[in-house]
């Protein structure tokens, strides 16, 4: 399989516009909203309007629900027309370079939007594609084991009745809608788990509390309870049929879209830390040369080169998974590889940057300490490091989740 990693002019436009927005709109307010947890960053409304206008031009895609679908004239089949996955990934990378927490707070760019795109029918995408959707999977009784969903959805006439509680819902108090994972029949196991689009301001939906967190403080994280929430049966994403033979594969396809996006967040924040660290090392008189082997350079320079090479690996894996999605190539394994590598690299680089910068890195003189706090969540949500390794192992060995736990 060959892949051309040179970005076309169309994607260069995405990168330039996103980087400009990140540099001029997000970086200046990054510390402000890190210190004002749960305050809504009103400046993001301007950025969201900019993205919406550019997306409507049908030339480039961002991370909203339509980013991962091709234009309507494709006949409903995915094809390599606008490179929507790649466009969304490079956009997220640049915005996360500015501030990953603010990236998670941009209206209409939620992970729930990627979920809608992943499993919605064309009719549903037409109806629900313009909402701002959060993603609600995790529950008090489980973390990474998505198959343990206990929230229920019972069909009653033309409506589903949803009951349960979800925790750690990113943008849960801000998004207009929530993509809720619930089971149609617990006795049928994983195959009965479906995703539903629920308006946040809907009878029975209660935001119980907002979490206080280590990082991504500009992004709210909510606990949400669903008490006899009635929604139209058409709000079940994809097919309502329970295909036992397909197992959990249907709803899990959501992650093939969202994991590259999370990996892109990690790539962006790690690059920000590398750039800041390089400037600090250069100011300290430390030369970093690409013409000398690492053993012939100072210890800080050699360590920087190692980190940069690690970052490159995470970036390339992320780009590859997006490219595969745009070219109709199954990317489940590569999406997990990219997410695992990029997230681990981001955590390693941001923490090492704090260490190497000394007191400057540990203080609030720079954003290094903030980036080290923000990066950890990227190794946790959308599946932990261990979950990604399990997915990769299952794909390589051709084993099911029941066969390899």
PyMOL commands that set and color helices and strands:
alter all, ss='L'
color gray80, all
select helices_A, chain A and resi 9-35+44-56+65-68+72-74+84-98+100-103+111-119+122-128+146-148+186-192+233-235+249-283+294-296+299-326+332-357+359-362+368-379+385-397
alter helices_A, ss='H'
color red, helices_A
select strands_A, chain A and resi 133-136+152-156+159-170+177-183+193-199+205-210+221-232
alter strands_A, ss='S'
color yellow, strands_A
deselect
rebuild
show_as cartoon
